[in-house]
Amino acid sequence: MNILICGVGGRMGREVALLALDGCRGAVPVAGFDVIPVDTREFPSYTDWNAVRETPDCIVDFSNHVGTAAMLDFAEARGIPVVIATTGHTEAELARISRAAERIPVFHSANMSVGIALLAELAQQTVKAFPDAEIEIVEKHHDRKLDAPSGTALMLAEAIRKIRTRAKLVLGRSGQGKRDPEEIGIHAIRMGNIVGDHEIIIGTDSQTITLRHEAHSRTLFAEGALAAAAYLVRQPAGLYRMQDLLQTAR
């Protein structure tokens, strides 16, 4: 499986390149793309989509959401599946992703960790079992992360809202007044070099259940992205999520 790594100069892009060069999931990096020149040595890297000569089996994107439209233009023109692991998309960019999925296979997830996908499923099961419980989400990341709350925290909240359809999101909490039981509070912590820590707290008057996932290194996100790519290249046009990938493991 030949891949093009979009955002190859960033931390996650480099992680994907290292794993692919080691043969993870049968991936072979044949090209890279970034907005600034990157010396990848083992394969060519481009700063202009019009200059890309290779036609990979899949694009793995760990870049910036502002470049999504241009990347999708390139992928659609050549019929290339795309794994989008970038976060922070605007509504217009999300709509562009949905339109692309009508023509090519697109795998889109705010978090490429299989563990996070399982965490979302466990949260849904717990909320079903405790329909009157109060719910809070606490996420922690390094101090260089640009978006808050994290795309993963929002993804977890939306998974819960599929069960608790009346729930409303509250980002942080301040002021006075009683907590609305229908709230899902989301709290963002930014400090140091925390890779990623997501905790879901589900509590009633008599008990509290805490579900937590901690990323020890960025490698797990690169592993998940390559697993998604290996899955995606066998699929028809459509929009795919981590839950679709989990189904293949059952």
Summary of the structure (lengths in Angstrom):
residues: 250
radius of gyration: 19.0
end to end distance: 23.4
largest distance: 62.1
contacts: 821
relative contact order: 0.17
helix: 35%
strand: 25%
